[in-house]
Amino acid sequence: MFSYCRHRHSSPDPQAPALAIKGLEVVYSGLRPYGPIGPEGGEKPALKNVTMRVPVGVSMALVGPNGAGKSTLFKAISGLLPVRSGTVRIFGHRLGACHQRVVYLPQRSEIDWQFPMSVRDLVVTGRYVYLGWFARPGKEDLLRTMDALEQLGVADLRGRQISKLSGGQQQRVLIARALAQNADLLLLDEPLNAVDAETRQVVARVLEGIKAKGKTVIVATHYYDQQEGRFDGAIYLKDGQQVDALSH
Amino acid sequence: MHYLTDPFQYVFIQRAVLAAVIVGVLCAALGTFVVLRRMSLVGHALTHSALPGMVVAYLLGVSIFSGALVATVLTALGIGLLAKDESVYEDTSVGMIPMVMFAVGILLISSTKSYRDLSAMLFGNILGVTPADLRLIVVIAGTSALALVLFHKEMKLLCVDPNYAKAIGVPFDLLRYGLLVFLALTVVVGIQAVGTVLTNALLVIPVAAARLLTDRLGAMMLISCAFAVIAALTGVYASYYFGLASGAAIVLAAACCFGLAWVIRLPSKR
């Protein structure tokens, strides 16, 4: 009833692609250690002139070495970083107009895994975007949470504290939260990085299931060669600039 | 038994116990998020920042609570604002502000040439709580408790995954400033119990002790509140029977709770 953002239920434009980016430039400013500093000590774009169009229902790889700007691009699409210039349209809407339709799965290091919280409580946060202020998760929210945990094969861990999860289990729990949100555009940042073989298989199966439901998936990776067959295409980034886009 | 009940024949003791328990529980409940969001230093900054406000209020002849309130809320907003400037590291601003504010407070104290009157600001005086002080404590504690209940789920998300909170449209800055302002209000009531120097201890120690015993958030809040109540009562009794400084007694009792929790947990670490 009291949503976090008044635009959150914008309906998708049926003619629009899942994601359309034109001339995107993102700049980190100041002296923070993670912000690249230009040769004169000023600002240097973390992303420069990125343009792409991702149709609904495809899975794309976002390929590039560490520091290429993959996470920055995802954060800009999620509204976490300000856009200096260019446009980002998600299902035909401007940034922030449809929060519930986009989910950004961060790298595991961005979560405070020491926070005292159970696996179920973390996954149910994927329902908060529908709940808004003051409402508590209801029966449907808990059902969707359990369903997501079962799809990832971690339902038996629901009562476990998140501080007691292995790396692979952490990744599965984060993907379960993304599923619980039931978003239409999933941005997954290195979901297969440093996880066990079983988790790789489960995640690959779940991603195929997501695509089969007509949802759009973009996966950031720097190991594209090993997974080429899994994607409909790839977008290459290097030093914050788009190098190439490839459709299979 | 009468050792426990005798002090309650005095109205000022009843007020002191009530104030100490409310302040202790409030500090423990809010302190849970302060500790888990690793904001202990911010609490430290706010407690020290209250001093100049209290001194100015004293010099103006108004309630020192109101002076502390203005100074801590302004500092909380200042920390929030400085932290948004990417050229200033957050821990730098948090480390800088309390020292500047404390220095201003000491300067003002020295200009009044009346150290004695102001010692209660530094070290607290729980036995000196007036009915008006108690009313303010109840109002601030009630408001903070209501905010904690209403925004509990957003606060949890803010701690565990702030980026996700931002991405789903939760107004991150509003919550952050809100937490800082409630922290400032809590510091103001904490100052009455244990003074500016020790209030941060009341925010941190009971929670740190509870964290040793449980890894569940709800249980952690309850246990830390229980520790805070034990510490608060111990402080009041120590002050009544032995004439000890109440603030120091409360903080040391909380430290004993921490020591006890640490000993209890020892077998599970082996």
Interface residues (C-beta under 8 A of the other chain):
Chain A: S3 Y4 C5 R8 S29 G30 L31 R32 G35 K75 S78 G79 L80 G96 H99 Q100 V102 V103 Y104 P106 E110 I111 D112 F115 P116 M117 S118 D121 L122 T125 Y128 V129 L131 W133 F134 R136 Q161 I162 S163 R177
Chain B: L36 D85 E86 S87 Y89 L150 F151 K153 E154 K156 L157 C159 V160 D161 N163 Y164 K166 A167 I168 G169 V170 P171 R211 T214 D215 R216 L217 M220
